[in-house]
Amino acid sequence: MNPLSFLLVCFAGWMNRRQQAVIEYLQEEVRVLQEQLGKRPRFTDDQRRRLY
């Protein structure tokens, strides 16, 4: 494996861990909202468009 490939693999692994941390944070946020609201949050079409 050449040095550039090694750096790219390291970077990809780091990005994967960062993305997983964000996903876990958002899942926990939804869980807390569900707990507070007593149900799953529902978004309007406009709110959903702003999310994506």
CORJONOR-V502030 format. One record per helix or strand of 3 or more residues. SS is the DSSP state (hx for helix, st for strand). FROM is the first residue (numbers start at 0). TO is the last residue. If there is no record, write none. Layout:
ss	from	to
SS	FROM	TO
SS	FROM	TO
This chain:
ss	from	to
hx	2	36
hx	44	50
